[in-house]
Every structure is written in structure tokens, then in C-alpha cells.
Amino acid sequence: MSKQLFMNLAQAAVRYRETLPRLPVGVSASRDELLSLVNTTLPDEGEAPEIALQTLIAGVEKGLIQSGSPRYFGFVVGGATPVSVAADWLTSIWNQNAQVYTTSPAASIIEDVVAQWLLELLGLPQTASVGFVTGTQMANFTALTTARNVMLQKHGWDIDGNGLSGAPPLNIICGECCHATIHSAVRLMGLGTKHVRSIQADGEGRMQVAAFRQTLETCEGPTIVCVQAGNVNTGAFDPLADIIALAKKHHAWVHVDGAFGLWAAVSPRFKHLVAGVGEADSWATDAHKWLNVPYDSGMVIVRSPEAHRQLKIARCAYAGPEDAAHRDGSQWVPENSRRARGFVLYAALRHLGKQGVQHLVENCCDLARAFAAELADLPHVRVLNQVVLNQVLWRVEPPGIADTDAFNASLVARLQQAGVCWMGTTQWHGQIALRISVSNWATTQADVRQSLESLASSIEKEYQCQRSLTGQ
């Protein structure tokens, strides 16, 4: 029975992957319609596996955003490569628990190998420790919690014994355009957002060095500095080398949020954007973004393995004694039981190699530049950012339209409904802007041209619609 079930599933998966480039990228049903397809009474008796899977597929297919489509540009979402999907299937079939060496020696060894490959690719210290987490949110949380513990201990506070009550105040410095996961991590750490000191950013979202220096000089006590490698709206990088050097003079911990931008290090053309990044104390990034593997694949990296290891010192008795010669996956992450995330990364990196990862990154950046150049030639379109990586920020400012924010919001809805491509909106300098994130290994120049045609058509239709509504 299992053999036929898996064969049927494989056939359904192949059909989906083959048709993916031709499918409408957005959803084709409302929430109520989707809910009506799946919200049934739980049966007293179970269904046959084939029926359960068929029902699942039929129930959700109209609600799928085709984020693996080569014309999906809404978020920084990589489209999973075939080899990474296949390795993800194997990971589920093997069903290994990457908690400790004894629960899966294979998972432990693979994580050790992948960790070294990643450090080499990203140009980070080869002695750093690597933990495999769900995504950058948990990577930021893990790194900043480690930083909190280290900095408080340096100022004479026993965080393990005393907790946070009565601890010296901690300064958290970040740019005003830092990602929301930094603020979430601070709250999860139990520090509260009043500890965050926000630094003015320039028009591209980069932290201003002079403002940072001024704030840093007023900080007393333990200090953590968060810098950004790749703003999610503009792709811009904080001036990493300057900020890290200043922070080190003040004995602050420096954490780099590099969810996708850290991958610029793999390219000779773009590695200048991360110059000096290796001097930081911790880093966070995702593989399910620019490495194009399935979701649930983030990495937290810490310069000091000893500090990283102290994040979790409690150990379940049934896990057996700790052995320094064997990697226990749970040492470096908040979870105990978890998926063996290293298998997918191993297969993906073996398949791509150094040159393949470099090409993937550079191709996305080249396509983003092509997008920006063509957009700038469309009537009344304004590109808002310097396209330094894979992000393009733009909006339409048509004449005779009083509320351009409403126009752009309506334009995006029209564009998504057309189904040729998918992109969303963001808030930038108090205005609604449209964001293009080119992150998919399968995206081509043809996809860019097809998307631009849909954009131009949608802009013209929205303009005519708005003019008719206002009687112009």
C-alpha cells in the first residue's frame, strides 16, 4: 500500500512542478471558498491514505501562492531546486531526529560537514559554530540571546543563576530600518523594546555612521550592535566595516542580520558589499531564501563556540553523556527534537558547487537590474532605490491622480489578479511602494519580459479605471 501511495504522490508532484511555470502565480479563490473545501467534520473512522491525500490536494490547490514560480517576486523567497526538494523528501522518509549524535549519527556528521562548507562560502571564521534553525527569526533570537548572556557575564552578572531580574541594563543598537525580527528577538529575550536604541538611516535604509558613533559614545554598560546585510526593501547594506570597527573599540558585541544579503559573499562582483563582515561576533542567514531549498532552513553562526554552547547547558538524562568528539545538534539551537536540516543543504550544495551558488546569486542580481532599467522607461514609474543586489523598489505616480498610494495599492491587487507575476507592497518613507525580490534559481530574462508586459498592461488599465471613476 505504501509503495503505491508514494508513487501516486510522486506523479502528482511531478505534474505540479511541470505545470508550475504556466500556473497563475496568485490564488484563484476567496478565503470562504477555500475554507468550504477543507472545513468538514472530522470523520469517526479514518479514510484510506489515497483519499486523504487526494482530498488535501483538491482542498488547497486553489489557495496556493505559487511561490516557486519563476515569476514570483513578492518576498525574498527562493524557489526550491529539484535536488533540494528530493533531499527534503528523503529527510521526511528517513525521519531522523537531529537532537543528539545518538539519535542520528548521520544527521550529526552531515551538519558538521555542511557547517564548514557554509563558513567557507560566506567568508566567515572557520572556527565559528553553526546551528540549524527554522529561519532568520530564530537565528537572530539564538545569536542575540547568546550575546545577551556573554555581555552580562562580562559585566559580572550570573545570568544562568540570577536570570534577568536586577541585571545591568543592556543597550541594543540597530538601524531604524532593521528587520522586524530583531525587535521580536529582543522581546523574546525578555529585554523589552525600551532597551533598543534606533539609529537614523539614509534614504536607502543604511545606518548612518556618524549617528551610530554619537549614540555608541553615550552607551554605558553591556552593548549589542545589530547591523544589516541586505535591507528587505532596497537590498542596501549598513556600512559594515566602519560600524563593526567602532563597536569593537567600545567592546560591544556585533550581530549581523544577513537573511539573504550575506550570500553576496559568494560572488566576486558583490562581496565588497559585505567587506568586514567576518569581524562580527555572530551572524544569521537563511538557506530557504537564496540557496533555494525548501522552507525550514535557517542558520545561526557564532564566532565563539564556547559562548554559543552555553546557550543550553541542561541535558536530558536519556540523551546519554556529552561527547566533545560528536556533534549534538541541539547544543546550538533552541530546539531539542527537530528535523535533520543538514541533509537538504548537503545535497543542494553538492549539486550547485561554489560556482553554481555564485551563478545563482549573480543571475538574480542581473535580472533585478534588468527589471529596474525597464521599469524606469515605463510612463510615470519611479524606481526608488539604488539596485545594489536583488531588490527593486518602485511606485507609479500618474498625473491627475490625487491619491497615489491608493492607486498603487489597487494596482498591486490588479496585477496579482492577472496572475502572470506576483509582487506585493511595502511602506517606504511614508508611502506605499511595490517591491520586486528576484530570488528564484529558475527566473529568466523571458520571465522578466513577461512580467513587465503584465505590469505595463495593469498600470494602463488601473489608470483608465481611476480616470473613469473621477470623471476625467
C-alpha positions as CSV (number, residue, x, y, z in Angstrom):
1,M,0.0,0.0,0.0
2,S,2.8,2.4,0.9
3,K,4.6,1.8,-2.4
4,Q,1.5,2.8,-4.5
5,L,0.8,5.8,-2.2
6,F,4.3,7.2,-2.7
7,M,4.2,6.5,-6.5
8,N,0.9,8.4,-6.8
9,L,2.3,11.3,-4.7
10,A,5.4,11.4,-6.9
11,Q,3.3,11.6,-10.0
12,A,1.2,14.4,-8.5
13,A,4.4,16.3,-7.5
14,V,5.9,15.9,-11.0
15,R,2.7,17.2,-12.6
16,Y,2.8,20.2,-10.3
17,R,6.4,21.0,-10.9
18,E,6.0,20.7,-14.7
19,T,3.0,23.0,-14.8
20,L,4.3,25.5,-12.2
21,P,5.8,27.9,-14.8
22,R,2.4,28.1,-16.5
23,L,0.2,28.4,-13.5
24,P,-1.3,31.7,-12.3
25,V,1.0,32.8,-9.6
26,G,-1.7,34.1,-7.2
27,V,-4.7,32.4,-5.6
28,S,-7.9,31.8,-7.5
29,A,-10.4,31.6,-4.7
30,S,-11.5,33.6,-1.6
31,R,-10.9,32.6,1.9
32,D,-14.5,31.5,2.3
33,E,-14.3,29.4,-0.8
34,L,-11.1,27.8,0.4
35,L,-12.5,27.1,3.8
36,S,-15.5,25.4,2.4
37,L,-13.3,22.9,0.6
38,V,-11.5,21.7,3.7
39,N,-13.6,22.6,6.8
40,T,-15.5,19.4,7.2
41,T,-16.4,17.3,10.2
42,L,-13.6,15.1,11.3
43,P,-14.7,11.5,10.5
44,D,-15.1,8.9,13.2
45,E,-13.3,6.4,11.0
46,G,-10.2,7.2,9.1
47,E,-10.0,7.4,5.3
48,A,-7.7,5.4,3.0
49,P,-4.4,7.2,2.6
50,E,-5.0,7.8,-1.1
51,I,-8.4,9.5,-0.3
52,A,-6.8,11.7,2.4
53,L,-4.1,12.9,0.1
54,Q,-6.5,13.5,-2.8
55,T,-8.8,15.5,-0.5
56,L,-5.8,17.5,0.7
57,I,-4.7,18.3,-2.8
58,A,-8.1,19.2,-4.1
59,G,-8.8,21.3,-1.0
60,V,-5.7,23.5,-1.0
61,E,-4.6,23.8,-4.7
62,K,-6.8,26.9,-5.3
63,G,-5.2,28.6,-2.2
64,L,-1.6,28.1,-3.1
65,I,0.6,31.1,-3.9
66,Q,3.0,29.7,-6.5
67,S,6.0,30.9,-4.6
68,G,8.2,28.5,-6.5
69,S,7.2,30.2,-9.8
70,P,10.0,31.9,-11.7
71,R,7.7,35.0,-11.7
72,Y,7.1,35.2,-8.0
73,F,8.7,38.4,-6.7
74,G,6.7,39.2,-3.6
75,F,9.0,38.3,-0.8
76,V,12.6,37.2,-0.7
77,V,11.6,33.6,-1.4
78,G,13.8,31.2,-3.2
79,G,12.2,28.6,-5.5
80,A,13.4,25.2,-4.2
81,T,15.7,23.4,-6.7
82,P,14.7,19.9,-7.7
83,V,17.6,18.3,-5.9
84,S,16.7,20.1,-2.7
85,V,13.1,19.0,-2.9
86,A,14.2,15.4,-3.5
87,A,16.5,15.6,-0.5
88,D,13.7,17.1,1.5
89,W,11.5,14.1,0.7
90,L,14.3,11.8,1.8
91,T,14.6,13.7,5.1
92,S,11.0,13.0,5.8
93,I,11.3,9.4,4.8
94,W,14.3,8.8,6.9
95,N,12.6,10.7,9.8
96,Q,15.8,11.4,11.7
97,N,15.9,13.4,14.9
98,A,18.9,15.7,14.9
99,Q,18.8,16.3,18.6
100,V,22.0,14.4,19.6
101,Y,24.5,12.2,18.0
102,T,22.9,9.0,19.3
103,T,19.5,9.9,17.8
104,S,21.1,10.1,14.3
105,P,24.9,9.9,13.7
106,A,24.2,10.6,10.0
107,A,22.5,13.9,10.8
108,S,25.3,14.9,13.2
109,I,28.1,14.2,10.7
110,I,26.3,15.9,7.8
111,E,25.7,19.0,9.9
112,D,29.4,19.2,10.7
113,V,30.3,19.0,7.0
114,V,27.7,21.5,5.9
115,A,28.7,23.9,8.6
116,Q,32.3,24.0,7.3
117,W,31.1,24.5,3.7
118,L,28.9,27.3,4.7
119,L,31.6,29.1,6.7
120,E,33.9,28.8,3.6
121,L,31.2,30.1,1.2
122,L,30.2,33.1,3.4
123,G,33.8,34.0,4.2
124,L,33.3,33.6,8.0
125,P,35.8,32.3,10.6
126,Q,36.3,28.6,10.1
127,T,36.3,28.0,13.8
128,A,32.8,29.5,14.3
129,S,29.9,27.3,15.4
130,V,26.8,26.8,13.3
131,G,23.3,25.9,14.4
132,F,20.5,24.9,12.0
133,V,17.2,26.6,12.9
134,T,13.8,27.3,11.2
135,G,14.8,30.7,9.7
136,T,16.3,34.0,10.4
137,Q,13.9,34.9,13.2
138,M,15.2,32.0,15.3
139,A,18.7,32.6,14.1
140,N,18.6,36.2,15.3
141,F,17.0,35.2,18.6
142,T,19.6,32.5,19.2
143,A,22.5,34.8,18.4
144,L,21.2,37.7,20.4
145,T,20.4,35.6,23.4
146,T,24.0,34.3,23.3
147,A,25.2,37.9,23.0
148,R,23.0,38.9,26.0
149,N,24.4,36.2,28.1
150,V,28.1,36.9,27.2
151,M,27.8,40.6,27.7
152,L,26.1,40.3,31.1
153,Q,28.6,37.8,32.3
154,K,31.4,40.2,31.2
155,H,29.8,42.8,33.4
156,G,29.8,40.5,36.4
157,W,26.2,39.2,36.2
158,D,25.4,35.5,36.6
159,I,22.6,35.2,34.0
160,D,22.2,31.4,34.4
161,G,21.8,31.7,38.2
162,N,20.1,35.1,38.6
163,G,18.1,35.5,35.4
164,L,17.4,39.0,34.2
165,S,15.8,40.4,37.4
166,G,18.3,43.0,38.7
167,A,20.7,42.6,35.8
168,P,22.7,45.6,34.4
169,P,20.7,47.4,31.7
170,L,21.6,46.2,28.2
171,N,21.9,48.5,25.2
172,I,20.7,47.2,21.9
173,I,21.7,49.4,18.9
174,C,20.2,48.9,15.5
175,G,19.3,51.0,12.4
176,E,15.8,52.4,12.1
177,C,15.3,50.3,9.0
178,C,16.3,47.0,10.7
179,H,14.1,44.0,10.1
180,A,11.2,43.3,12.4
181,T,12.7,40.0,13.6
182,I,15.4,42.0,15.5
183,H,12.7,43.7,17.6
184,S,10.8,40.4,18.0
185,A,14.0,38.7,19.2
186,V,14.6,41.4,21.8
187,R,11.1,40.8,23.2
188,L,11.6,37.1,23.2
189,M,14.9,37.6,25.1
190,G,12.9,39.3,27.8
191,L,14.6,42.7,27.4
192,G,11.8,44.9,26.2
193,T,11.9,47.3,23.3
194,K,12.9,50.3,25.6
195,H,16.4,48.9,25.5
196,V,16.6,49.4,21.7
197,R,18.4,52.5,20.5
198,S,17.4,53.2,16.9
199,I,20.0,54.9,14.6
200,Q,18.9,57.2,11.8
201,A,19.2,55.7,8.4
202,D,19.8,57.3,5.0
203,G,17.5,57.2,2.0
204,E,18.5,53.6,1.2
205,G,17.9,52.3,4.7
206,R,21.6,52.2,5.7
207,M,22.6,53.1,9.2
208,Q,24.5,56.4,9.3
209,V,27.9,56.0,10.8
210,A,28.0,59.5,12.4
211,A,24.7,58.9,14.2
212,F,25.9,55.5,15.3
213,R,29.1,56.8,16.7
214,Q,27.3,59.5,18.6
215,T,24.9,57.0,20.1
216,L,27.6,54.5,20.9
217,E,29.6,57.0,22.9
218,T,26.6,57.6,25.2
219,C,26.1,53.9,26.0
220,E,27.3,52.7,29.3
221,G,27.4,49.0,30.3
222,P,26.8,45.9,28.1
223,T,26.1,46.8,24.5
224,I,24.9,44.7,21.5
225,V,25.0,46.2,18.0
226,C,22.8,44.8,15.2
227,V,23.8,45.5,11.6
228,Q,22.0,44.6,8.5
229,A,23.4,42.9,5.4
230,G,20.7,43.4,2.8
231,N,17.6,45.6,3.6
232,V,14.5,43.8,2.6
233,N,13.1,46.8,0.7
234,T,16.2,48.2,-1.0
235,G,18.8,45.5,-0.7
236,A,21.2,48.1,0.9
237,F,23.9,47.2,3.4
238,D,24.8,49.0,6.5
239,P,28.5,50.3,6.3
240,L,29.6,47.1,8.0
241,A,33.3,47.6,8.3
242,D,33.0,51.1,9.8
243,I,30.3,50.1,12.3
244,I,32.0,46.9,13.4
245,A,35.3,48.7,13.9
246,L,33.7,51.4,16.1
247,A,31.7,48.8,18.0
248,K,34.8,46.7,18.7
249,K,36.6,49.8,20.2
250,H,33.7,50.0,22.7
251,H,33.9,46.3,23.4
252,A,30.3,45.8,22.1
253,W,29.0,42.5,20.6
254,V,28.2,42.8,16.9
255,H,25.5,40.7,15.3
256,V,24.8,40.6,11.5
257,D,21.3,40.1,10.3
258,G,22.1,38.7,6.8
259,A,19.0,36.7,5.9
260,F,19.7,36.9,2.2
261,G,22.4,39.6,1.8
262,L,25.1,37.6,3.5
263,W,25.1,35.4,0.3
264,A,26.7,38.3,-1.6
265,A,30.0,37.0,-0.2
266,V,29.9,34.1,-2.7
267,S,30.3,36.5,-5.7
268,P,33.5,38.4,-6.6
269,R,31.2,41.0,-8.1
270,F,29.2,41.6,-4.9
271,K,31.4,40.6,-2.0
272,H,32.5,44.2,-1.5
273,L,29.1,44.8,0.0
274,V,30.0,42.5,2.9
275,A,33.5,43.7,3.4
276,G,34.5,43.5,7.1
277,V,31.5,41.2,8.0
278,G,33.9,38.5,9.2
279,E,34.9,40.7,12.1
280,A,31.5,40.5,13.7
281,D,30.6,38.1,16.6
282,S,27.5,36.4,15.2
283,W,25.6,36.1,12.0
284,A,22.1,35.0,10.9
285,T,21.0,33.9,7.4
286,D,18.6,31.6,5.5
287,A,19.1,28.8,3.0
288,H,15.4,28.8,2.1
289,K,16.0,32.2,0.6
290,W,18.9,32.5,-1.8
291,L,20.2,28.9,-1.6
292,N,16.7,27.9,-2.9
293,V,16.0,25.0,-0.7
294,P,12.5,24.2,0.9
295,Y,11.4,26.1,3.9
296,D,12.7,25.4,7.5
297,S,16.3,26.1,6.8
298,G,18.0,29.0,8.7
299,M,21.5,29.2,10.2
300,V,22.8,30.9,13.2
301,I,26.6,31.3,13.4
302,V,28.6,32.4,16.4
303,R,32.3,33.3,16.4
304,S,32.8,31.7,19.9
305,P,31.6,28.1,20.0
306,E,32.1,28.1,23.8
307,A,29.7,31.1,24.2
308,H,27.3,29.5,21.7
309,R,27.4,26.2,23.5
310,Q,26.4,27.9,26.8
311,L,23.1,28.9,25.4
312,K,21.7,25.5,26.5
313,I,23.5,23.7,29.3
314,A,20.7,21.4,30.5
315,R,20.7,17.9,29.1
316,C,18.2,15.1,29.2
317,A,19.5,12.1,31.1
318,Y,18.2,9.7,28.4
319,A,20.3,11.5,25.7
320,G,23.4,10.0,27.2
321,P,26.6,11.7,28.2
322,E,28.0,14.6,26.2
323,D,31.0,13.7,24.0
324,A,33.0,16.6,22.6
325,A,34.0,14.4,19.6
326,H,30.4,14.1,18.5
327,R,28.2,17.0,17.4
328,D,24.8,17.2,19.2
329,G,22.6,19.3,17.0
330,S,20.5,20.6,19.9
331,Q,23.6,22.2,21.5
332,W,23.4,25.1,19.1
333,V,19.7,25.9,18.7
334,P,16.7,26.4,21.0
335,E,15.0,23.1,20.0
336,N,15.7,19.6,21.1
337,S,13.8,17.3,18.8
338,R,13.9,18.7,15.3
339,R,14.2,17.9,11.6
340,A,17.6,16.9,10.2
341,R,18.0,20.0,8.2
342,G,21.5,19.2,7.1
343,F,20.6,16.6,4.5
344,V,18.9,19.1,2.2
345,L,21.7,21.5,2.5
346,Y,24.3,18.8,1.8
347,A,22.5,17.7,-1.4
348,A,21.9,21.3,-2.6
349,L,25.5,22.4,-2.1
350,R,26.9,19.2,-3.7
351,H,24.7,19.8,-6.7
352,L,25.5,23.5,-7.1
353,G,29.1,23.7,-6.0
354,K,30.8,27.0,-5.4
355,Q,30.3,28.2,-9.0
356,G,26.6,27.2,-9.0
357,V,25.9,29.2,-5.9
358,Q,27.8,32.2,-7.3
359,H,25.8,32.0,-10.6
360,L,22.5,31.7,-8.8
361,V,23.2,34.9,-6.8
362,E,24.6,36.9,-9.7
363,N,21.8,35.9,-12.1
364,C,19.2,37.1,-9.6
365,C,21.1,40.4,-9.2
366,D,21.4,40.9,-13.0
367,L,17.7,40.2,-13.5
368,A,16.9,42.8,-10.8
369,R,18.9,45.4,-12.7
370,A,17.1,44.5,-15.9
371,F,13.8,44.9,-14.1
372,A,14.8,48.3,-12.8
373,A,16.1,49.6,-16.1
374,E,12.8,48.6,-17.9
375,L,10.6,49.9,-15.2
376,A,12.3,53.3,-15.4
377,D,11.2,53.5,-19.0
378,L,7.5,53.0,-18.2
379,P,5.4,56.2,-18.1
380,H,5.2,57.7,-14.6
381,V,7.1,54.9,-12.9
382,R,9.8,55.9,-10.4
383,V,12.4,53.4,-9.2
384,L,13.0,54.4,-5.5
385,N,16.2,52.6,-4.7
386,Q,19.8,52.0,-5.9
387,V,19.6,48.5,-7.1
388,V,22.7,47.1,-5.4
389,L,21.6,43.5,-5.1
390,N,18.3,41.7,-5.9
391,Q,15.7,44.1,-4.6
392,V,13.8,46.7,-6.7
393,L,11.6,49.3,-5.1
394,W,9.2,51.3,-7.2
395,R,5.9,53.1,-7.5
396,V,3.7,54.7,-10.1
397,E,2.9,58.5,-9.8
398,P,0.4,59.1,-12.6
399,P,-0.7,62.7,-13.4
400,G,-4.1,63.7,-12.3
401,I,-4.4,61.1,-9.6
402,A,-4.7,62.7,-6.2
403,D,-4.2,59.6,-4.0
404,T,-1.2,57.8,-5.5
405,D,-1.0,55.5,-2.5
406,A,-4.5,54.2,-3.2
407,F,-3.6,53.9,-6.9
408,N,-0.5,51.7,-6.2
409,A,-2.4,49.6,-3.7
410,S,-5.1,49.0,-6.3
411,L,-2.5,48.4,-9.0
412,V,-1.0,45.6,-7.0
413,A,-4.4,43.9,-6.5
414,R,-5.0,44.1,-10.2
415,L,-1.5,42.7,-11.0
416,Q,-1.9,39.8,-8.6
417,Q,-5.3,39.0,-10.1
418,A,-3.9,38.9,-13.6
419,G,-1.7,36.0,-12.4
420,V,1.3,36.5,-14.7
421,C,3.5,37.5,-11.8
422,W,3.2,38.2,-8.1
423,M,4.6,41.1,-6.1
424,G,3.4,43.0,-3.0
425,T,3.6,46.3,-1.4
426,T,5.6,47.8,1.4
427,Q,5.8,51.1,3.3
428,W,8.8,53.2,2.4
429,H,9.4,56.7,3.6
430,G,5.7,57.1,4.4
431,Q,4.5,56.0,1.0
432,I,3.2,52.7,-0.5
433,A,5.8,51.2,-2.8
434,L,5.9,48.0,-4.8
435,R,8.7,45.6,-4.2
436,I,10.4,43.1,-6.5
437,S,12.6,40.4,-5.0
438,V,14.4,38.3,-7.5
439,S,15.4,35.2,-5.6
440,N,14.5,32.2,-7.8
441,W,17.0,29.9,-9.5
442,A,14.6,29.4,-12.4
443,T,13.8,33.0,-13.2
444,T,15.0,34.1,-16.7
445,Q,15.1,37.2,-18.9
446,A,11.9,35.8,-20.5
447,D,10.1,35.9,-17.2
448,V,11.2,39.5,-16.6
449,R,9.9,40.5,-20.1
450,Q,6.6,38.6,-19.5
451,S,6.2,40.3,-16.1
452,L,7.0,43.7,-17.4
453,E,4.3,43.3,-20.1
454,S,1.8,42.4,-17.4
455,L,2.9,45.4,-15.3
456,A,2.6,47.8,-18.2
457,S,-0.9,46.5,-19.0
458,S,-2.0,46.6,-15.4
459,I,-0.8,50.2,-15.0
460,E,-2.7,51.4,-18.1
461,K,-5.9,49.6,-17.0
462,E,-5.7,51.0,-13.5
463,Y,-5.1,54.5,-14.8
464,Q,-8.1,54.3,-17.1
465,C,-10.2,52.9,-14.3
466,Q,-9.2,55.7,-11.9
467,R,-9.8,58.3,-14.5
468,S,-13.3,57.0,-15.3
469,L,-14.1,56.9,-11.5
470,T,-13.2,60.6,-11.2
471,G,-14.9,61.6,-14.4
472,Q,-11.8,62.7,-16.1
